Amino acid sequence: MAITHIETNKIPRTKLPGSGEFAEILNNQLCGAKNVVATLHWLRPGDHLDARGDPNTHQLIYLMEGEATIVLNAQEHRVAKGAGVYLGPSESATIHHAGAAPLKLFHLVVPKLPS
């Protein structure tokens, strides 16, 4: 298997009103990842990311830069760089920008393995 270097700073970003910008950095087209998708998200004041649960996926969200409020089960948690959250099948979370600096998130979505 060949090693693929992905230039994440050169991948075009897509803007989503109210949800900042995002770029897929891991997928089938970029490196042959057939079932896994990873994105980077950049949020500014007023932006948020809705990580909606699906019965067939697991998700990992990692805060690479900045501060955020993560809403899990209707409870708010203030977090900063280095924090992460795991979402099992059908679990969801909302991440709101908090703080002065831009917020950078890594979001990984992987399929649930058959039982």
N, C-alpha and C positions, 0 to 999 in steps of 0.2 A: 504494500500500500504506500502511495506517495504522500509526503507531507505537504500540506497546503498552507501557505502563509496568507493571511487575510489582512489587508491594509484597512483597518476599521476607520481610520481618519479620512480615507479617500472614498469610502462608500457613500453614495448620495443619500441625503436625509429627506424624509417626507414630513411635511408639517401637517398636524392635526389640530384644528381649532379647539382650544381649551385643554389640549393634551400634549402640547409642546411639539418636539420633533422626535422621529425615530429612524433607525436604520437596521435592517436585517443584517446580521454579521455571520450567521451560521444557518445554512439551509441546503437544499439539494443542489441548487444552481451554483452556489458559491464553492461548495466543497464536497458535494455528494452526500450530505446528511439527509437521508430520505424521510425520516420521521421526526427529527428534532429541529426546532427553530429557536434561534437566539436573537434577541434584538437589544440594541442600546436605545435608551430614551433620555432625552434632555428636557427637563422641566424648568420653567421660570415661574415667578410669582403668579398665582392664579391658576396654574396648570395642575392637572392630576392624571394619574394612570389608573384605569379600571382593569384589574386582572380578574376576569370573569371565569368562574369554574366550569369545567366540562367533566362529565363522568368518565371520560376516556383519557384524561391528561393529568400529569403532575406538573407543578410550576415552581420555579425558584426565582426570587427577585432579590438582587443584591445591590445595596447602595454604594456606588463607587465614589461619589463626591456629593457634598452638600448635606442638608438636613431635610427631614420629611416627617409627616404624620401619616401613619399607616392605620387604616380602619379595618379591624378584624372582629367579626361577630359583634358589631355595633360598639366596640370599644376602641378608643383612640390611643395610639402608642407613639410617642415622640422618639425618633431615631435619628442617627447620624451615620456618616461614612463608616463602612465596615459592617453595618447591620444587614441582616438578611431575613427573608421569610420564605418558608416552604408552604405550598398550597397543595393539598392532596386532591384527588378527584372530587369534583363538585364544590370545592371550597373557593372562595373569592376574597379579594381585598381591594381597597382603594388607597392609593398613595397620593398624598397632596404635598406639593412643594411647601417647605417651611424654612425660613432663614433668609439670609441675604444673598448667598452665592447660588449659582445655578445648581440644579440637582441632576446627577447622572446615574442612571439605573441600568443594570444588566438584567434581562428577563429571559429565562430559559423555559421552554415548554417541551416536555417529553411525553410520549404515549405511555399509557398504563400497560404494564405487562399482563398478558393473559394469566389467569389463575391456573 
